[in-house]
Amino acid sequence: MEKRTLFTNKGLGIALVVPQVLLIFTFFYWPAGQALYWAFTLERPWGGGNEWVGTSNFTQLLGDPVYWNSILTSLIFAFSATVLAMGVALTMALLVDRELRGFRVYRTVLVWPYAIAAPALGVAFRFILAPEAGFMAYLNHAFPGLWNPALNGAQAMIAIVIAYVWKYIGYNFIFFLAALQAIPKSLIEAAAMDGSGLLRRIRDIQLPLLTPTIFFLVVINLTDSFTDSFGIVDLMTAGGPNRATELMVYKIFFDGFKGLDYSGAAAQSIILMLLVIALTVFQFRFLERRVHYK
Amino acid sequence: MAEVAIRGVHKSYNKVPTVHGVDLSIADGEFVVLLGPSGCGKSTLLRMIAGLEEITAGEIAIDGTVVNALEPRERGCAMVFQNYALYPHMTVAENIGYALKVAGTRKPERRARVAAVAQSLGIAELLDRKPGTLSGGQRQRVAIGRAMIREPKVFLFDEPLSNLDAKLRAQMRIEIRRLHQRLGVTSVFVTHDQVEAMTLADRLVVLNHGRIEQIGTPTEVYRRPASRFVAGFIGAPAMNFLTGTLAADGRIAIGSGAGTPVTIGVRPDEIQLLDAPLKGTLDFEIELVEELGTGQVFYGRSGEMEMTVMRNGGGEAALPRSGQRLFLKIPMTCVHLFEVESGRRIDLPPSRLAAE
């Protein structure tokens, strides 16, 4: 039986819940509700009221190939960033799992990138991946025209994925390593006695037992890659070149605050929210079935 | 089926030696129990045979092949772990059949062999269950089944019964013994439980601080312990140790006196309790009585020395109570002598014991 504390005093229970509910209401439901309202109105850019326009904000967006390009770009970014950030982190964690000396040190060091604000990270990678300076300049000198994210859309996408992945590898690594450490060593030894080699053990024993962690990280990584990518895009590519890195979250900011299309931006945030919710529901419905909880 | 030869095996962790030169040869089909207190290196030794620990020095050969450099899977050993180590995400059938699956055995054959093993262990109806839903005894059987199915040359048991309750432990002990009689596979069993060790072993290896104290049949080890450590470790309640002397003419005396100082060991159940003093008896004041049902254990002192005495039967006559004074007679034939410094056994023809 699961142990739960039951409050006999109803007032205390409510008092404990209220701060959390207030926070969520103030910072999520209220703004989300506002955005939902704006999405069905046309807001005047200089203030002075708005008028109800029904779903025309949405029909306009969904009829716009530029917006579809933004959705596609976001999906490409989200999936490649999630796969890379998790894949690299898992590989590192599997390598580290056996040798544990100094675990505390790199556990701390590796989580630092996650604490760096996206804009700072964006600036750093803008310099690191700049075609005219640093490491990439040497490559460009050896192979002229090899790397220029300012001109090449695919390379711009690679650049923001690298920056984003760098931030999340450490975060994923910590979770993977903790989960690997929680697998009893005797299970691995039993599999070794059963004749299973290193890779086979990873596939048959460790990965299945990691599925709760993998599932959790897929949800977090996918969701964050839709919302947490703004700073990196803004500072590294500003959506360019030629909208090649115009992710949905960046387009919301750009259309809303630069283009002063508040209503269109509100409609976009609603679509983004629905997309993330749909992805999460999908994961819980179809991926979670393959998760082995204890 | 194979013999196992352990020659001069050492093990160090970070330069701290834990096993200091163990030599042991295990015959084909023999059931050997490694017994010792925790930290004596018995599990380490077992894991070195299995290939789960590197061998720092010396060599281990299974069936004539030196296995130092071989992977665990190439050694032909199967192991039953203390916490069973069942794969929690696989069913019982998948757990038992995993070794076959890895070896590439085809599915129909795999299924037939899993079924046969499960049948022989009485767990056939559990095959579709996950380990998490099984009781301790059932998990133990699955773990044994997983080891059996590979038809290994050597069975290794790493304290497999220590997580079971007393009743189940006794039952599983008998089953393991029966299994060994049926399969006749060379087995090495690690335990810190002397009853388990005595009942299971063809031969007993007593380890202490990474060294072998004694190798012998359970009877030999009990009757003629090679050192004070073995004498104190085996037998319950534990053997009494008295300080005494051994004179040049072979006379043994309790307490200080002329002659070489020795440690005198007597098992509690071999001391006779008397109501009246005789020549050579010791005073005994009872402090505590334990009723075992089949007998009683008396804890008390004789002068300065703490003594434990066990009496079988009894009950008709009034039970001696704490505070009561009785007299102990220590029969000559039951006395074990040990060197004070090294703790090693001194063998002497029986002679007279002179009490002070």
Chai-1 contact restraints between the chains, C-beta under 6 A:
chainA,res_idxA,chainB,res_idxB,connection_type,confidence,min_distance_angstrom,max_distance_angstrom,comment,restraint_id
A,S186,B,F81,contact,1.0,0.0,6.0,A-B,restraint_1
A,S186,B,N83,contact,1.0,0.0,6.0,A-B,restraint_2
A,S186,B,A85,contact,1.0,0.0,6.0,A-B,restraint_3
A,L187,B,A85,contact,1.0,0.0,6.0,A-B,restraint_4
A,E189,B,L52,contact,1.0,0.0,6.0,A-B,restraint_5
A,A190,B,A85,contact,1.0,0.0,6.0,A-B,restraint_6
A,A192,B,P72,contact,1.0,0.0,6.0,A-B,restraint_7
A,M193,B,P72,contact,1.0,0.0,6.0,A-B,restraint_8
A,M193,B,M79,contact,1.0,0.0,6.0,A-B,restraint_9
A,D194,B,Y98,contact,1.0,0.0,6.0,A-B,restraint_10
A,D194,B,A99,contact,1.0,0.0,6.0,A-B,restraint_11
A,D194,B,V102,contact,1.0,0.0,6.0,A-B,restraint_12
A,G195,B,R73,contact,1.0,0.0,6.0,A-B,restraint_13
A,G195,B,A99,contact,1.0,0.0,6.0,A-B,restraint_14
A,G195,B,V102,contact,1.0,0.0,6.0,A-B,restraint_15
A,G195,B,A103,contact,1.0,0.0,6.0,A-B,restraint_16
A,S196,B,V102,contact,1.0,0.0,6.0,A-B,restraint_17
A,P208,B,H89,contact,1.0,0.0,6.0,A-B,restraint_18
A,H292,B,H89,contact,1.0,0.0,6.0,A-B,restraint_19
